[in-house]
Amino acid sequence: MGITVKRPVLLKVIVTEDYRSCRIGEMRTALAKLDLVGKQLAARVESVEADPESVLLERLRAEQRRNEATRIALRRELEKISGLEIGSEYDLATLEGSVELNIGDDFLNLGACEVVVKDSRIIEIRDGETARVAP
């Protein structure tokens, strides 16, 4: 009798020129949208500043801070992606997976799962000591 538990699964991508250019394009588009939202927020703050005790003013300023923090994080990520070498592995995300545990299993293999993707295709699954590679 075994039990099923959840564990993290690291999703890695093999960097290709297509991946890098597509990702950079997505990030630049997102930055442009954040810049537009930032300008709109600044205009709204300016129009509400006549009443410095306004609850709306505080909400708008909080939104401006979140917008700026997101822009900074996205710029850092853009720099990181731009500097990746073709063929290198990049940690894209952490997913949640399930694994069945049975008496006698090696507990050290529980958290050691990775899925490697190249050009939208899974090319390798690394699960503890064993790795399965796509033919």
N, C-alpha and C positions, 0 to 999 in steps of 0.2 A: 504494500500500500504506500503510495506517495502523496505528496501535496504539491499544489501549483502555487508558485509565488511570483510576484512581479519583480523585474530587475531592469536596470537601465541598459539600453542598447545604443552604442555610439554610432552615429551615421557619419561616415567619412566619404569625401569625394576626391577622386583623382582629378587634379586641375588640368584642364585642357584649354586651348586658346578660346574655343567656343564658350566653355563654362565661364571663364574669366571675363570675356567681353560682354556676355549676356548679364552676368551678375553686376558688373560695373555699370552697365546701362540701367539696370533696375535701381541701383543705388542712386545714380545721378537723377533719375526721375523722381525718386522718393525725396531727395534733397530739395529739388525744385519745388515740390509740393509743400514741403515743410517751410521753405522760404516764403512762399505765397501765404501760407497760413500765418506765419510770423508777422508779415506785413499787415494782414487783416486784423490780427490781434492788437498790434501796435496802434492802428487807427481806432479801434474800439476803445482801447485804454485811454487814448487821447481825448476821445469824446466823452468819456465817463469821469475823467480826472477832476472835473469841476466839483464833484462831490467826493472828497477824499475818504469819507467814512462809508462809502457805498460797498455793500456786500458784493455786488457785481464786479466792482473794481478789483477786489481781492481775488475773486475767482478768475478774472481775466489775467491778472498777474501770475497766479499759480499756473494757469494754462501756458503762459509765455515761458515760465521756467521749465515746464515739462517739454515744451516744444524745443527749447534750446538744448536741453539735456539729450533729447532724441537726436537732434542735429549733430551734436558733438560725437555721440556714440556711432552714428552712421558714417560720419567723416573718418573716424578711426578705422572702422570696418572697411571702408573704401580704400584707405591707404594700405591696409593689411592685404586685401584681395589684390590690389594692383601690384603688390610686391611678391606675390606667390610665383614660384617657379613652375613651369609646365612640367607635369609628371609628378609633382609633389602631392602628398595627401593633406587634405584640409578637413578639420573637424567641423562639420556642418551643423549638426544638431544632436540632441539626445532624445531618443524615443523611449517608449516603455514597452517591454516585452514580458512574456511569461515563460517560466521554465518549470518543469516538473522535477521535484526532488524525491529521491528514494533513499532508503537506508543503504549506506555504503558509498554514496556518491561523494566525489571530491568537492567539498564546499568552496575551495579556493577558485574553482571555475565559475562560480555563480555570477560574479560581476564582470566577467571578462568577455563580453560579447561586442563585436563590431560588425557593421555592414559597410562594405566598400562599394561605391558606385562610380561608374565612369560613363559619361555621355548618357545619363538616365538609365543605365542598366546595372544591375547588381552583378559585380564581377567576383566578389569574395565575401564569405561569411567567416569571421574569426570568432570561434567560440571556445574560450579556454585554451587548452593545448592543441586542439584540432582546428584546422582551417580548411574550409571547402572552397575551392576555386571553380569558377564557371569554366566550362570546356571551351 
